Amino acid sequence: MNNENVRTVCLALINGERVVWPFGVDTAEGVMATLGLAAEVASRYTPPRGKVRDGERLVPLGRDAVRRLAAVEATVFAIASGKRLGADDFSSENDRRAAGFRRGAYPVLEGERASRWAPVFRCVEHSTAGLAAVIELAAADGVRPSGGGEVVAMKPTATTDDGRRWTF
């Protein structure tokens, strides 16, 4: 599974030289396990300062959790080293809707392994390229966003049979 889509997901996880996780260590490890990545050391990575993002605040971690999180983040950094997504890679509402984010913060996914993929979708929901890559990777694993996983653009205007013109 370690292909260009996985690299794109890893790039979406990276913010500058640091990986920002919206979840705790266990979920970060679950994301990497779902993507098929093993922990490895990246010489250019600087480990976190003992805190992890928990919603809007940073929470102190124990020594073991810091070590585990550093290994996970190092893996992501190693996979995506040397590349960066463009600064304009912010997902739109349509991108998030196509990935199953209807209401609330969690995507609605269908498939036997949907619960394993939900955190992966959450981790890259800010990135258009990341969401597209995750949709493709999840589809190969039999998981898809509820509603199809693709956005169909409607024409801004249409004409009915009786000649009336409607604008959407």
Backbone as a printed PyTorch tensor [residue, N CA C, xyz], in Angstrom:
tensor([[[  0.8220,  -1.1980,   0.0000],
         [  0.0000,   0.0000,   0.0000],
         [  0.8650,   1.2610,   0.0000]],

        [[  2.1640,   1.1230,   0.0920],
         [  3.0550,   2.2800,   0.1670],
         [  3.2990,   2.8390,  -1.2270]],

        [[  2.3850,   3.6690,  -1.7060],
         [  2.4810,   4.2280,  -3.0460],
         [  2.3220,   5.7470,  -2.9950]],

        [[  2.0780,   6.3440,  -4.1270],
         [  1.9890,   7.8070,  -4.1880],
         [  0.8290,   8.3510,  -3.3550]],

        [[ -0.2640,   7.5760,  -3.2370],
         [ -1.3800,   8.0280,  -2.3970],
         [ -0.9750,   8.1090,  -0.9330]],

        [[ -0.2180,   7.1110,  -0.4660],
         [  0.2530,   7.1490,   0.9210],
         [  1.1800,   8.3390,   1.1180]],

        [[  2.0440,   8.5950,   0.1650],
         [  2.9310,   9.7640,   0.2510],
         [  2.1080,  11.0530,   0.3260]],

        [[  1.0610,  11.1420,  -0.4720],
         [  0.2100,  12.3320,  -0.4580],
         [ -0.4680,  12.4960,   0.8900]],

        [[ -0.9470,  11.3910,   1.4730],
         [ -1.5620,  11.4630,   2.8020],
         [ -0.5350,  11.9460,   3.8210]],

        [[  0.6720,  11.4170,   3.7490],
         [  1.7210,  11.8420,   4.6770],
         [  2.0490,  13.3180,   4.5030]],

        [[  2.0720,  13.7810,   3.2560],
         [  2.3180,  15.2070,   3.0200],
         [  1.2190,  16.0470,   3.6360]],

        [[ -0.0240,  15.5510,   3.5500],
         [ -1.1420,  16.2970,   4.1240],
         [ -1.0450,  16.3470,   5.6450]],

        [[ -0.4090,  15.3450,   6.2500],
         [ -0.2500,  15.3220,   7.7010],
         [  0.8330,  16.2820,   8.1910]],

        [[  1.7350,  16.6610,   7.2960],
         [  2.8670,  17.4830,   7.7030],
         [  2.5280,  18.9700,   7.5850]],

        [[  2.8850,  19.7000,   8.6170],
         [  2.7060,  21.1430,   8.5990],
         [  4.0690,  21.7510,   8.9040]],

        [[  4.7510,  22.2250,   7.8640],
         [  6.1240,  22.6810,   8.0500],
         [  7.0080,  21.4860,   8.3920]],

        [[  7.7440,  21.5590,   9.4810],
         [  8.6010,  20.4600,   9.9260],
         [  7.9290,  19.6340,  11.0140]],

        [[  6.6920,  19.9720,  11.3560],
         [  6.0160,  19.2830,  12.4590],
         [  4.7460,  18.6140,  11.9760]],

        [[  4.4180,  17.4910,  12.5610],
         [  3.1580,  16.8200,  12.2700],
         [  2.1550,  17.2510,  13.3200]],

        [[  1.0000,  17.7000,  12.8920],
         [ -0.0390,  18.1220,  13.8240],
         [ -1.1130,  17.0430,  13.8470]],

        [[ -1.2800,  16.3920,  14.9630],
         [ -2.3030,  15.3450,  15.0980],
         [ -3.4990,  15.9150,  15.8430]],

        [[ -4.7010,  15.7270,  15.3170],
         [ -5.8830,  16.1630,  16.0670],
         [ -6.3100,  15.1140,  17.0880]],

        [[ -5.5280,  14.0530,  17.2620],
         [ -5.8840,  12.9690,  18.1670],
         [ -4.7060,  12.6210,  19.0550]],

        [[ -4.9130,  11.6710,  19.9530],
         [ -3.8510,  11.2080,  20.8260],
         [ -2.9370,  10.2140,  20.1410]],

        [[ -1.9880,   9.6730,  20.8960],
         [ -0.9640,   8.7820,  20.3580],
         [ -1.5610,   7.5060,  19.7840]],

        [[ -2.4980,   6.9080,  20.5090],
         [ -3.0650,   5.6370,  20.0490],
         [ -3.7480,   5.7780,  18.6990]],

        [[ -4.4610,   6.8820,  18.5030],
         [ -5.1220,   7.0850,  17.2130],
         [ -4.1010,   7.3430,  16.1220]],

        [[ -3.0390,   8.0830,  16.4590],
         [ -1.9850,   8.3200,  15.4750],
         [ -1.3590,   7.0020,  15.0370]],

        [[ -1.1200,   6.1110,  16.0030],
         [ -0.5870,   4.7980,  15.6580],
         [ -1.5740,   4.0180,  14.8010]],

        [[ -2.8690,   4.1520,  15.1040],
         [ -3.8900,   3.4760,  14.3070],
         [ -3.9210,   3.9740,  12.8740]],

        [[ -3.7490,   5.2830,  12.6950],
         [ -3.6970,   5.8570,  11.3480],
         [ -2.5370,   5.2580,  10.5630]],

        [[ -1.3720,   5.1970,  11.2010],
         [ -0.2010,   4.6520,  10.5100],
         [ -0.3760,   3.1590,  10.2160]],

        [[ -1.0030,   2.4240,  11.1340],
         [ -1.2480,   0.9950,  10.8980],
         [ -2.2040,   0.8080,   9.7310]],

        [[ -3.2350,   1.6450,   9.6530],
         [ -4.1950,   1.5540,   8.5550],
         [ -3.5240,   1.8280,   7.2150]],

        [[ -2.5800,   2.7700,   7.2020],
         [ -1.8680,   3.0930,   5.9680],
         [ -0.7530,   2.0930,   5.6610]],

        [[ -0.4860,   1.1750,   6.5850],
         [  0.5350,   0.1630,   6.3600],
         [  1.9470,   0.6480,   6.5760]],

        [[  2.1260,   1.6430,   7.4420],
         [  3.4560,   2.1910,   7.7040],
         [  4.0110,   1.6310,   9.0050]],

        [[  5.2870,   1.3030,   9.0300],
         [  5.9570,   0.8350,  10.2400],
         [  6.7620,   1.9870,  10.8320]],

        [[  6.9890,   1.9450,  12.1450],
         [  7.7720,   2.9930,  12.7970],
         [  9.2230,   2.9090,  12.3380]],

        [[  9.7990,   4.0340,  11.9910],
         [ 11.2020,   4.1080,  11.5900],
         [ 11.7480,   5.4670,  12.0050]],

        [[ 13.0460,   5.6220,  11.9740],
         [ 13.6680,   6.8560,  12.4460],
         [ 14.0190,   7.7410,  11.2610]],

        [[ 13.6730,   9.0220,  11.3550],
         [ 14.0390,   9.9970,  10.3270],
         [ 15.0300,  10.9740,  10.9420]],

        [[ 16.2070,  11.0740,  10.3610],
         [ 17.2690,  11.8820,  10.9780],
         [ 16.9160,  13.3690,  11.0170]],

        [[ 16.0330,  13.8460,  10.1020],
         [ 15.7190,  15.2670,  10.0850],
         [ 14.5680,  15.6310,  11.0130]],

        [[ 13.9880,  14.6360,  11.6890],
         [ 12.8170,  14.9220,  12.5180],
         [ 13.2110,  15.3290,  13.9380]],

        [[ 12.5770,  16.3570,  14.4590],
         [ 12.7780,  16.7720,  15.8410],
         [ 11.5830,  16.2880,  16.6580]],

        [[ 11.7880,  15.4320,  17.6800],
         [ 10.6690,  14.8930,  18.4570],
         [  9.8550,  15.9910,  19.1380]],

        [[  8.6120,  15.6990,  19.4650],
         [  7.7560,  16.7010,  20.1310],
         [  8.2700,  17.0250,  21.5280]],

        [[  7.7870,  18.1210,  22.0670],
         [  8.2390,  18.5620,  23.3860],
         [  7.3520,  18.0170,  24.5010]],

        [[  6.8540,  16.8140,  24.3400],
         [  6.0900,  16.1760,  25.4090],
         [  4.6410,  16.5740,  25.5010]],

        [[  4.0970,  17.1160,  24.4130],
         [  2.6930,  17.5020,  24.4280],
         [  2.0430,  17.0690,  23.1180]],

        [[  0.7620,  16.8340,  23.1600],
         [  0.0150,  16.4560,  21.9670],
         [ -1.2900,  17.2500,  21.9440]],

        [[ -1.7620,  17.5300,  20.7470],
         [ -2.9870,  18.3050,  20.6010],
         [ -4.1900,  17.4710,  21.0090]],

        [[ -5.0240,  18.0440,  21.8710],
         [ -6.2600,  17.3980,  22.2960],
         [ -7.3590,  18.4320,  22.1100]],

        [[ -7.9530,  18.4250,  20.9370],
         [ -8.9070,  19.4790,  20.6210],
         [ -8.1690,  20.7780,  20.3860]],

        [[ -8.4260,  21.7710,  21.2120],
         [ -7.8040,  23.0860,  21.0500],
         [ -6.6130,  23.3110,  21.9700]],

        [[ -6.3430,  22.3770,  22.8790],
         [ -5.2440,  22.6000,  23.8170],
         [ -4.1910,  21.5160,  23.6830]],

        [[ -3.0110,  21.7940,  24.2150],
         [ -1.9290,  20.8200,  24.2130],
         [ -1.8780,  20.1380,  25.5800]],

        [[ -1.8310,  18.7990,  25.5550],
         [ -1.8640,  18.0180,  26.7890],
         [ -0.5180,  17.3460,  26.9990]],

        [[  0.0450,  17.4200,  28.2200],
         [  1.3250,  16.7450,  28.4820],
         [  1.1930,  15.2300,  28.3350]],

        [[  2.2680,  14.6050,  27.8650],
         [  2.2930,  13.1550,  27.6920],
         [  3.3340,  12.5380,  28.6090]],

        [[  3.1400,  11.2720,  28.9300],
         [  4.1500,  10.5290,  29.6610],
         [  5.3280,  10.2040,  28.7540]],

        [[  6.4330,   9.7460,  29.3200],
         [  7.6590,   9.4820,  28.5650],
         [  7.4410,   8.4380,  27.4640]],

        [[  6.7070,   7.3680,  27.7750],
         [  6.4830,   6.3110,  26.7920],
         [  5.6400,   6.8180,  25.6260]],

        [[  4.6130,   7.6110,  25.9500],
         [  3.7530,   8.1510,  24.8940],
         [  4.5250,   9.1060,  23.9860]],

        [[  5.4250,   9.9000,  24.5720],
         [  6.2510,  10.8120,  23.7750],
         [  7.1080,  10.0140,  22.7950]],

        [[  7.7070,   8.9290,  23.2750],
         [  8.5610,   8.0920,  22.4210],
         [  7.7460,   7.4660,  21.2810]],

        [[  6.5510,   6.9590,  21.6210],
         [  5.7050,   6.3350,  20.6000],
         [  5.2490,   7.3580,  19.5640]],

        [[  4.8290,   8.5290,  20.0250],
         [  4.3710,   9.5640,  19.0980],
         [  5.5130,  10.0270,  18.2030]],

        [[  6.7140,  10.1510,  18.7710],
         [  7.8770,  10.5600,  17.9740],
         [  8.1510,   9.5370,  16.8710]],

        [[  8.0090,   8.2430,  17.1680],
         [  8.2300,   7.2160,  16.1540],
         [  7.1910,   7.3050,  15.0410]],

        [[  5.9300,   7.5450,  15.4220],
         [  4.8640,   7.6730,  14.4180],
         [  5.1100,   8.8840,  13.5350]],

        [[  5.4120,  10.0180,  14.1550],
         [  5.6420,  11.2360,  13.3890],
         [  6.8840,  11.1110,  12.5160]],

        [[  7.9050,  10.4370,  13.0150],
         [  9.1160,  10.2330,  12.2200],
         [  8.8170,   9.4100,  10.9760]],

        [[  7.9350,   8.4430,  11.1090],
         [  7.5370,   7.6260,   9.9590],
         [  6.8990,   8.4980,   8.8890]],

        [[  5.9500,   9.3320,   9.3140],
         [  5.2730,  10.2110,   8.3620],
         [  6.2700,  11.1350,   7.6910]],

        [[  7.1530,  11.7080,   8.4750],
         [  8.1320,  12.6460,   7.9280],
         [  9.0580,  11.9350,   6.9420]],

        [[  9.4660,  10.7060,   7.2760],
         [ 10.3730,   9.9510,   6.4020],
         [  9.7110,   9.6240,   5.0770]],

        [[  8.4370,   9.2510,   5.1260],
         [  7.7270,   8.8970,   3.8910],
         [  7.6070,  10.1040,   2.9680]],

        [[  7.3680,  11.2740,   3.5440],
         [  7.0860,  12.4560,   2.7330],
         [  8.2640,  13.4170,   2.6310]],

        [[  9.4460,  13.0200,   3.0890],
         [ 10.5730,  13.9580,   3.1210],
         [ 10.9170,  14.4640,   1.7270]],

        [[ 11.2610,  15.7350,   1.6780],
         [ 11.6530,  16.3410,   0.4120],
         [ 10.5170,  16.9130,  -0.3930]],

        [[  9.2870,  16.7150,   0.0260],
         [  8.1410,  17.2340,  -0.7230],
         [  7.2520,  18.0540,   0.2020]],

        [[  6.4760,  18.9420,  -0.3700],
         [  5.4610,  19.6800,   0.3690],
         [  4.2620,  19.8840,  -0.5510]],

        [[  3.0760,  19.8630,   0.0260],
         [  1.8950,  20.2170,  -0.7480],
         [  1.8700,  21.7320,  -0.9130]],

        [[  1.1890,  22.1930,  -1.9370],
         [  1.0960,  23.6270,  -2.1670],
         [  0.3720,  24.3350,  -1.0320]],

        [[  0.6730,  25.6050,  -0.8700],
         [  0.0570,  26.3820,   0.2090],
         [ -1.4370,  26.5700,  -0.0120]],

        [[ -1.9030,  26.3830,  -1.2360],
         [ -3.3170,  26.5820,  -1.5450],
         [ -4.1070,  25.2780,  -1.4890]],

        [[ -3.5880,  24.2480,  -0.8120],
         [ -4.2450,  22.9470,  -0.7650],
         [ -5.2500,  22.8520,   0.3830]],

        [[ -6.1180,  23.8420,   0.5180],
         [ -7.1180,  23.8080,   1.5720],
         [ -8.4070,  23.2200,   1.0220]],

        [[ -8.9740,  22.2630,   1.7390],
         [-10.1860,  21.5980,   1.2500],
         [-11.3770,  22.5430,   1.3340]],

        [[-12.2540,  22.3900,   0.3700],
         [-13.4830,  23.1800,   0.3480],
         [-14.5970,  22.3730,   1.0200]],

        [[-15.7330,  22.9880,   1.1890],
         [-16.8940,  22.2780,   1.7500],
         [-17.2900,  21.1160,   0.8480]],

        [[-17.1740,  21.2950,  -0.4680],
         [-17.4870,  20.2080,  -1.4010],
         [-16.5220,  19.0390,  -1.2540]],

        [[-15.2370,  19.3350,  -1.0340],
         [-14.2480,  18.2680,  -0.8170],
         [-14.6140,  17.4520,   0.4130]],

        [[-14.9560,  18.1490,   1.5020],
         [-15.2880,  17.4440,   2.7460],
         [-16.5900,  16.6680,   2.6010]],

        [[-17.5720,  17.2250,   1.8980],
         [-18.8350,  16.5270,   1.6770],
         [-18.6070,  15.2580,   0.8610]],

        [[-17.7330,  15.3330,  -0.1540],
         [-17.4290,  14.1640,  -0.9760],
         [-16.7490,  13.0710,  -0.1620]],

        [[-16.0490,  13.4620,   0.9120],
         [-15.3570,  12.4970,   1.7550],
         [-16.2310,  12.0060,   2.9060]],

        [[-17.5160,  12.3530,   2.8880],
         [-18.4450,  11.8370,   3.8870],
         [-18.6730,  12.7310,   5.0830]],

        [[-18.0810,  13.9140,   5.1130],
         [-18.2900,  14.8420,   6.2280],
         [-19.5810,  15.6210,   5.9740]],

        [[-20.6960,  15.0920,   6.4170],
         [-21.9800,  15.7570,   6.2010],
         [-22.2330,  16.7770,   7.3090]],

        [[-22.3990,  16.2860,   8.5090],
         [-22.6140,  17.1460,   9.6760],
         [-21.6990,  16.6550,  10.7720]],

        [[-21.2120,  17.5720,  11.5700],
         [-20.3220,  17.1760,  12.6490],
         [-18.8990,  16.9640,  12.1600]],

        [[-18.0690,  16.4230,  13.0420],
         [-16.6390,  16.3350,  12.7620],
         [-16.1990,  14.9690,  12.2730]],

        [[-17.1230,  14.0100,  12.1830],
         [-16.7290,  12.6540,  11.7920],
         [-17.3480,  12.2810,  10.4540]],

        [[-16.5730,  11.6460,   9.5640],
         [-17.1190,  11.2600,   8.2680],
         [-18.0320,  10.0400,   8.3940]],

        [[-19.0080,   9.9480,   7.5170],
         [-19.8830,   8.7730,   7.4670],
         [-19.3230,   7.8740,   6.3820]],

        [[-18.8010,   6.7100,   6.7920],
         [-18.1580,   5.7860,   5.8620],
         [-18.9090,   4.4630,   5.8380]],

        [[-18.8440,   3.7870,   4.7060],
         [-19.4870,   2.4900,   4.5470],
         [-18.4310,   1.4420,   4.2240]],

        [[-18.5450,   0.2890,   4.8470],
         [-17.6080,  -0.7900,   4.5960],
         [-17.2130,  -1.4740,   5.8900]],

        [[-16.6840,  -2.6710,   5.7660],
         [-16.3500,  -3.4700,   6.9380],
         [-15.2940,  -2.8180,   7.8200]],

        [[-14.3220,  -2.1360,   7.2270],
         [-13.2240,  -1.5260,   7.9910],
         [-13.3770,  -0.0060,   8.1100]],

        [[-14.6100,   0.4740,   8.0310],
         [-14.8650,   1.9220,   8.0580],
         [-14.3380,   2.5730,   9.3360]],

        [[-14.4560,   1.8910,  10.4700],
         [-14.0190,   2.5010,  11.7330],
         [-12.5120,   2.7180,  11.7610]],

        [[-11.7460,   1.9030,  11.0400],
         [-10.2860,   2.0910,  10.9880],
         [ -9.9180,   3.2740,  10.1070]],

        [[-10.7320,   3.5360,   9.0760],
         [-10.4140,   4.6040,   8.1380],
         [-10.8950,   5.9790,   8.5920]],

        [[-11.9030,   6.0200,   9.4790],
         [-12.4520,   7.3120,   9.9100],
         [-11.3880,   8.2560,  10.4700]],

        [[-10.4720,   7.7980,  11.3560],
         [ -9.4330,   8.7240,  11.8450],
         [ -8.4950,   9.2090,  10.7460]],

        [[ -8.2520,   8.3780,   9.7180],
         [ -7.3830,   8.7980,   8.6130],
         [ -8.0430,   9.9540,   7.8690]],

        [[ -9.3380,   9.8270,   7.5980],
         [-10.0830,  10.9050,   6.9460],
         [-10.0220,  12.1710,   7.7970]],

        [[-10.2080,  12.0240,   9.1380],
         [-10.1720,  13.1820,  10.0190],
         [ -8.8250,  13.8860,   9.9850]],

        [[ -7.7410,  13.1070,   9.9270],
         [ -6.4000,  13.6940,   9.9810],
         [ -6.0780,  14.5390,   8.7560]],

        [[ -6.7100,  14.2600,   7.6260],
         [ -6.3690,  14.9980,   6.4050],
         [ -7.5400,  15.8150,   5.8680]],

        [[ -8.5520,  16.0490,   6.6910],
         [ -9.7380,  16.7440,   6.1820],
         [ -9.4550,  18.1770,   5.7460]],

        [[ -8.3020,  18.7490,   6.1370],
         [ -7.9440,  20.1170,   5.7600],
         [ -7.3430,  20.1920,   4.3590]],

        [[ -7.0430,  19.0340,   3.7370],
         [ -6.2960,  19.0040,   2.4820],
         [ -7.0970,  18.3750,   1.3450]],

        [[ -7.2240,  19.0780,   0.2370],
         [ -7.9050,  18.5410,  -0.9410],
         [ -7.1830,  17.2990,  -1.4640]],

        [[ -5.8690,  17.3980,  -1.6360],
         [ -5.1000,  16.2670,  -2.1600],
         [ -5.1230,  15.1010,  -1.1830]],

        [[ -5.0300,  15.3890,   0.1120],
         [ -5.0630,  14.3400,   1.1280],
         [ -6.3770,  13.5950,   1.1270]],

        [[ -7.4870,  14.3220,   1.0300],
         [ -8.8000,  13.6780,   0.9970],
         [ -8.9570,  12.8120,  -0.2490]],

        [[ -8.5130,  13.3130,  -1.3950],
         [ -8.6140,  12.5360,  -2.6320],
         [ -7.8130,  11.2440,  -2.5250]],

        [[ -6.6140,  11.3280,  -1.9460],
         [ -5.7690,  10.1380,  -1.7960],
         [ -6.3840,   9.1450,  -0.8220]],

        [[ -6.9480,   9.6390,   0.2840],
         [ -7.5560,   8.7530,   1.2730],
         [ -8.7870,   8.0680,   0.7000]],

        [[ -9.5860,   8.7870,  -0.0770],
         [-10.7600,   8.1730,  -0.7060],
         [-10.3350,   7.0110,  -1.5900]],

        [[ -9.2680,   7.2060,  -2.3580],
         [ -8.7850,   6.1510,  -3.2570],
         [ -8.2020,   4.9710,  -2.4840]],

        [[ -7.4120,   5.2520,  -1.4480],
         [ -6.8400,   4.1800,  -0.6300],
         [ -7.9240,   3.3830,   0.0890]],

        [[ -8.9030,   4.0940,   0.6570],
         [ -9.9780,   3.4150,   1.3770],
         [-10.8180,   2.5630,   0.4240]],

        [[-11.0460,   3.0650,  -0.7900],
         [-11.8300,   2.3040,  -1.7760],
         [-11.1570,   0.9790,  -2.0990]],

        [[ -9.8230,   0.9900,  -2.1600],
         [ -9.0930,  -0.2540,  -2.4220],
         [ -9.2470,  -1.2390,  -1.2670]],

        [[ -9.5870,  -0.7270,  -0.0760],
         [ -9.7810,  -1.5640,   1.1050],
         [-11.2630,  -1.8610,   1.3410]],

        [[-12.1220,  -1.4820,   0.3940],
         [-13.5480,  -1.7740,   0.5110],
         [-14.3410,  -0.7810,   1.3300]],

        [[-13.7920,   0.4110,   1.5570],
         [-14.4720,   1.4470,   2.3500],
         [-14.7020,   2.6540,   1.4510]],

        [[-15.8940,   3.2220,   1.5410],
         [-16.1660,   4.4220,   0.7620],
         [-17.0260,   5.3880,   1.5640]],

        [[-16.9160,   6.6750,   1.2760],
         [-17.7630,   7.6530,   1.9670],
         [-19.2180,   7.4440,   1.6100]],

        [[-20.0970,   7.6470,   2.5570],
         [-21.5300,   7.5620,   2.2970],
         [-21.9030,   8.6520,   1.3040]],

        [[-22.5820,   8.2800,   0.2620],
         [-22.9630,   9.2490,  -0.7500],
         [-22.1260,   9.1530,  -2.0050]],

        [[-21.1550,   8.2500,  -2.0570],
         [-20.4520,   7.9960,  -3.3060],
         [-19.0020,   8.3770,  -3.3480]],

        [[-18.5890,   9.4220,  -2.6530],
         [-17.1830,   9.7770,  -2.6480],
         [-16.7320,  10.6170,  -3.8150]],

        [[-17.6540,  11.2400,  -4.5300],
         [-17.2470,  12.1430,  -5.5970],
         [-18.2310,  13.2930,  -5.6760]],

        [[-17.7460,  14.4250,  -6.1210],
         [-18.5920,  15.6060,  -6.2300],
         [-18.9810,  15.7920,  -7.6900]],

        [[-20.2750,  15.9230,  -7.9590],
         [-20.7480,  16.1800,  -9.3110],
         [-21.2180,  17.6290,  -9.3620]],

        [[-20.5340,  18.4250, -10.1700],
         [-20.8620,  19.8490, -10.2480],
         [-22.1240,  20.0520, -11.0780]],

        [[-23.0870,  20.7860, -10.5200],
         [-24.3150,  21.0990, -11.2610],
         [-24.0820,  22.3480, -12.0960]],

        [[-24.6710,  22.3840, -13.2590],
         [-24.5910,  23.5950, -14.0740],
         [-25.3250,  24.7140, -13.3450]],

        [[-24.8240,  25.9260, -13.4450],
         [-25.4610,  27.0130, -12.6950],
         [-26.8610,  27.3350, -13.1830]],

        [[-27.1650,  27.0440, -14.4460],
         [-28.5180,  27.2930, -14.9530],
         [-28.9710,  26.0990, -15.7700]],

        [[-30.2770,  25.9320, -15.9050],
         [-30.8480,  24.8590, -16.7200],
         [-32.1770,  25.3370, -17.2700]],

        [[-32.5790,  24.7740, -18.4040],
         [-33.8390,  25.1510, -19.0370],
         [-34.7820,  23.9580, -18.9870]],

        [[-36.0190,  24.1940, -18.5560],
         [-37.0020,  23.1170, -18.4890],
         [-37.6120,  22.8860, -19.8660]],

        [[-38.4220,  21.8270, -19.9820],
         [-39.0450,  21.4810, -21.2630],
         [-39.9580,  22.5890, -21.7940]],

        [[-40.5860,  23.3200, -20.8860],
         [-41.4900,  24.3770, -21.3470],
         [-40.7690,  25.7160, -21.5430]],

        [[-39.4370,  25.6880, -21.5410],
         [-38.6820,  26.8900, -21.8640],
         [-38.3240,  27.7830, -20.6960]],

        [[-38.7730,  27.4390, -19.4940],
         [-38.4110,  28.2740, -18.3470],
         [-36.9620,  28.0260, -17.9460]],

        [[-36.3050,  29.0830, -17.5260],
         [-34.8810,  28.9850, -17.1380],
         [-34.7800,  29.0680, -15.6090]],

        [[-34.0800,  28.1020, -15.0310],
         [-33.9120,  28.0660, -13.5790],
         [-32.4490,  28.2650, -13.2430]],

        [[-32.2120,  28.9760, -12.1830],
         [-30.8390,  29.1750, -11.7070],
         [-30.7040,  28.4910, -10.3480]],

        [[-29.6410,  27.7630, -10.1890],
         [-29.4180,  27.0260,  -8.9320],
         [-28.5090,  27.8410,  -8.0370]]])
